[in-house]
Amino acid sequence: AGRDIVSYETSILPGEAETRPLMTMAHSSSRTGMWGIWGLNHCFVALLKVAAILAKDKEQLKKLWVLTAATAAYVVKWNNDVADYGGDLGGFVVVCGLQTLSIGYLAFA
């Protein structure tokens, strides 16, 4: 997420180099802002998760689990959409799936 704020062009996950052009806005004036706000949002949601985990706040973790599970489901659907164009969000699917499992375990166990 922080990478999106400082260097949205950098691909980290497998398949990301092929998918990034499908995710990038066409006009250069919008690219930095779009990726920056995307990354900023991810960072703040991650901080909420860390704070809830450290506080052992199961009610907050349950709310964050809903967000995390919805994000994972959306990424799975999105992966299917971009696959037709050579994109691969498999790395994002794995990361979001693992977050859903771990937050779910902490929230509901």
Buried (B, 14 or more C-beta within 10 A) or exposed (E): EEBBBEEBEEBEBBBBEBBBEBBBEEEEEEBEEBBBEBBBEBBEBBEBBEEBBEEEBBEBBBBBBEBBBEBBEEBBEBBEEBBEEEBBBBBBBBBBBEBBBBBBEBBEE
